[in-house]
Amino acid sequence: MAYAITRTCCNDASCVSVCPVNCIHPTPDEPEFGTTDMLYIDPAACIDCGACADACPVDAVFPVDRLRGPDTMYGDLNRDWYRDHPNDHAWGAPTFPRSLPDGLGPLRVAVVGTGPSAGYTAQELLRTTGAEITMLDRLPVTGGLLRHGVAPDHQSTKRIAESFAGVFHDPRLRMYLNVEVGTDVTHDELAAHHHAVVYAVGAAADRRLGIPGEDLPGSLPATTFVRWYNAEPTVPADAVTLSASSCERVVVIGNGNVAVDVARILLTDPDRLAATDIADHALAALRGSRVREVVLLARRGPAEAAWTRSEFLALRQLPGVEVAVDSSGDSSAPLLDGLPQVRFDGSAGPAGARRLVLRFHSTPSALIGDDGGVTGVAVRRATGEEDVIRTGLVVRSIGHRGVPIPGLPFDGTTETVAHHGGRVDGLPGTYVVGWAKRGASGGIGANRACARETVDALLDDATARTLLPTPAATRKDLDRLIRSRRPDTMGLKELRAVDRTERTRGEAEGRPRVKLATIPDLLTAARGKP
Ligand code: NAP
């Protein structure tokens, strides 16, 4: 029986490289790879060896006859993809590991960030060279969006962290957590201690709607909401309130995967979330939540929605939640087949049952309210008509944007570090990877190919010898410098202590971990105090 790839596919193509018959596509060399939601196994070519399932970092691959519940459709989805994309599974040109010139010595590379793009960068450097790596993060815990972005009910996606843990434990890697580059150490100081510095800092800010009332109390960016339920320690426990009667309806603006995550978390039975690593404060708030209805607001139609099909299908199947489409706009699309159409009246209170309303072709023109909080969203339809949706909580989920990094050039149009192919403009020996390089799009696995491109550029420069500056100071000098600025910096030993504390607390509650949600709590655990 052939294997099939399911919803949690992370697109990092680990499965592609181990498949002995090249039956998983699109491969990173094929044009569709840049746009595909997920990868697919051709059942006609699969030889049932299971190598892909073993290699998958997120447990997304199963024999078709073992698919259960909502996952059963993935047998057909994998097969059907090949109907539209016929493929003879021919191998591309072989590639060989790079050999660096003799006498180059170990490269010293600093990687700023510890999220997925940093993890893939360090993995690639350690795998292909004898490089010594310094990894830094402003928070006293690793993971970036893997810890603070991926939704708590997507535990299998978080399993990629296990492969990065191997990278973090490599004896050639030294870690400094709780150290902010640009504040505690400057770019020039990092550059003086390394041949190369790679920025893997993501896109930390939220995009702005630019409409009146955007910053009223009760209007939150999704970046805050997501960090709140994921226990990001800079977001306070009371950043989100769900217990007010005005929160019975929540409007989520945007139609991407983050909007889907936010809607799903708001509508999921908290008992199901209780088995995850959701922040304790978020679980308590969700248990006391008055939310009964979430309106997902899109300015364009369903065919243009930015969510991936698999994430939307999972949202449609949320137990105990009615999903309906507002009938006022043109909202026909195969993905919506079978969903009831309703005449949605935003001026009235929410309907009785827990429900999700999908409203398309509706552009928010203002958030209405006063210092006491938001009371509604004024919406303009494609027809030019306006109406107001009553709500006391708005989550603006319209994407992320990068923020300038002190000492680095910034491209205001793309909201990324200014670069060419990962080489930062005008700063030899400085590189960028991930969302800080590509802009805020693509799931975790997209960072693997991105990291390869940046590391290739770095190694090309190293091979040319003249293109990388020689470090003026040693690793010991850097250690002294960082400790003088941040005596409370943390390394691997302290990170392990945090991990142990969180897992031990989790075991007692039948959860993967109970996350420590404040910086003082993380630092206390780092010192070995439970
Ligand atoms: P996104 O995919 O860029 O989606 C942004 C959404 O906001 C789009 O629907 C966009 O609509 C809308 N939007 C933008 N400006 C707007 C405006 N002024 N008014 C109204 N709507 C506006 O961003 P995201 O959801 O933050 O996701 C970021 C990346 O992370 C994506 O690649 C996503 O797939 C990935 N991610 C993946 C997962 C997963 O795989 N499970 C989970 C979370 C995030 P228009 O199309 O009309 O511009």
Boltz pocket constraint, residues with backbone or C-beta under 6 A from the ligand:
constraints:
  - pocket:
      binder: B
      contacts: [[A, 9], [A, 149], [A, 207], [A, 208], [A, 209], [A, 253], [A, 254], [A, 255], [A, 256], [A, 257], [A, 258], [A, 259], [A, 261], [A, 297], [A, 298], [A, 299], [A, 300], [A, 304], [A, 305], [A, 306], [A, 307], [A, 308], [A, 311], [A, 362], [A, 363], [A, 364], [A, 397], [A, 398], [A, 399], [A, 400], [A, 440], [A, 441], [A, 442], [A, 443]]
      max_distance: 6.0
